[in-house]
Amino acid sequence: MKSESIWEKPISHGEILKNIWKHLDLATLERHHPFHTPVFGTVCDNAPNLRVVVLRRFWRKTPRLAFHTHLGSPKISEIRANPNVSFAFYHPKEKLQLRVKGRATIHTNDDLAEEQWQATELFSRRCYVGEAPTQESRKPTSGLPGNLIDREPTREESETGKANFAVVAANIESIDCLELAVKGHRRSLFIWREDNQIEMKWLTP
Ligand SMILES: Cc1cc2nc3c(=O)[nH]c(=O)nc-3n(C[C@H](O)[C@H](O)[C@H](O)COP(=O)(O)O)c2cc1C
C-alpha cells in the first residue's frame, strides 16, 4: 500500500490534480507506464463497450486525451452516434485509479491527424495498411496484407494506411480520482464547467 506519510498532512485538490497531470504526461512518453494503456469506453446500442487503447497525447490546458485508431473500427461509428466516452486508468504502484469522462471528436485530414501520423513509426503504421478491426473472417487472421505479415512496411507502403488513420481526442469533462491507502482511501472529483472553472469535491471512497 501507499506510503502513509502523505496521508498524515492535509492535501489540496490542486496537489492531487498536479499528480494526475504528472502521470498522464508520463503515460504518453513511457511504454511501461500503467496509464499508457487505459480502458476506453463508448456507448453501443445503450450498452457500455470497453477496450484497451494506447494513450498517445495529453494536453493540460483545456485537458484532453487522444489515441489512434483505424477509421473503420466500430468505435468510430459508436462515437459518431454518441460522443460521450470514458477512460479508466489504474497505477498499481501508486494505487491510483482515474475514471475520466469526456466528449470525443474524430480527427482525419486535419492538423492533429497529420501531426500524429508523422509521429507514428512505420511498424505501427502497418495496422492502418491492413483491414479494419472487428470484421468477421472465415479463418484466424491478422488483417494484414500477406506481404507485410513479417516485416515493417517501407515509408511508401506505409502511406497507403494514412486514409485509414484517425485520432480520437476527448475533452476531459470530469475526473474521479481514487487513491488507495491502508489508513483509509481518498477520493476526489474534478468537474470542468462550461465557464472553464474546475469544480472540486471530496467523495467517500
Ligand atoms: C495493449 C493494447 C493496446 C491497444 N491499443 C489500441 C489503440 O491504441 N487503438 C485501437 O483502436 N485499438 C487498440 N487496441 C485494440 C482494441 O482494444 C480493440 O480490440 C480494437 O480497437 C477493436 O475495437 P472496437 O471493435 O471497439 O472498435 C489495443 C489492444 C491492446 C490489448
The ligand as a Tripos MOL2 file, in Angstrom:
@<TRIPOS>MOLECULE
LIG
   31    33     1     0     0
SMALL
NO_CHARGES

@<TRIPOS>ATOM
      1 C1         -2.4450   -3.2460  -25.2230 C.3       1 LIG1
      2 C2         -3.4670   -2.9080  -26.2890 C.ar      1 LIG1
      3 C3         -3.4050   -1.6980  -26.9220 C.ar      1 LIG1
      4 C4         -4.3330   -1.3610  -27.9060 C.ar      1 LIG1
      5 N1         -4.2850   -0.1210  -28.4700 N.ar      1 LIG1
      6 C5         -5.2270    0.2500  -29.3570 C.ar      1 LIG1
      7 C6         -5.2650    1.5850  -29.8610 C.ar      1 LIG1
      8 O1         -4.4680    2.4620  -29.4970 O.2       1 LIG1
      9 N2         -6.2420    1.8970  -30.7520 N.ar      1 LIG1
     10 C7         -7.1670    0.9710  -31.1470 C.ar      1 LIG1
     11 O2         -8.0310    1.3100  -31.9580 O.2       1 LIG1
     12 N3         -7.1770   -0.2900  -30.6770 N.ar      1 LIG1
     13 C8         -6.2340   -0.6710  -29.7880 C.ar      1 LIG1
     14 N4         -6.2340   -1.9480  -29.2750 N.ar      1 LIG1
     15 C9         -7.2460   -2.9100  -29.7740 C.3       1 LIG1
     16 C10        -8.6030   -2.6030  -29.0980 C.3       1 LIG1
     17 O3         -8.5510   -2.9840  -27.7430 O.3       1 LIG1
     18 C11        -9.7660   -3.2920  -29.8210 C.3       1 LIG1
     19 O4         -9.5930   -4.6880  -29.7850 O.3       1 LIG1
     20 C12        -9.9020   -2.8520  -31.2820 C.3       1 LIG1
     21 O5         -9.5780   -1.4910  -31.4330 O.3       1 LIG1
     22 C13       -11.3290   -3.0690  -31.7940 C.3       1 LIG1
     23 O6        -12.1920   -2.2820  -31.0110 O.3       1 LIG1
     24 P1        -13.6620   -1.8260  -31.4730 P.3       1 LIG1
     25 O7        -14.2900   -3.0130  -32.1510 O.co2     1 LIG1
     26 O8        -14.3300   -1.4770  -30.2070 O.co2     1 LIG1
     27 O9        -13.5050   -0.6300  -32.3840 O.co2     1 LIG1
     28 C14        -5.3310   -2.2840  -28.2810 C.ar      1 LIG1
     29 C15        -5.3980   -3.5210  -27.6180 C.ar      1 LIG1
     30 C16        -4.4750   -3.8150  -26.6400 C.ar      1 LIG1
     31 C17        -4.5870   -5.1580  -25.9490 C.3       1 LIG1
@<TRIPOS>BOND
     1     1     2 1
     2     2     3 ar
     3     2    30 ar
     4     3     4 ar
     5     4     5 ar
     6     4    28 ar
     7     5     6 ar
     8     6     7 ar
     9     6    13 1
    10     7     8 2
    11     7     9 ar
    12     9    10 ar
    13    10    11 2
    14    10    12 ar
    15    12    13 ar
    16    13    14 ar
    17    14    15 1
    18    14    28 ar
    19    15    16 1
    20    16    17 1
    21    16    18 1
    22    18    19 1
    23    18    20 1
    24    20    21 1
    25    20    22 1
    26    22    23 1
    27    23    24 1
    28    24    25 2
    29    24    26 1
    30    24    27 1
    31    28    29 ar
    32    29    30 ar
    33    30    31 1
@<TRIPOS>SUBSTRUCTURE
     1 LIG1         1 GROUP 0 **** ****
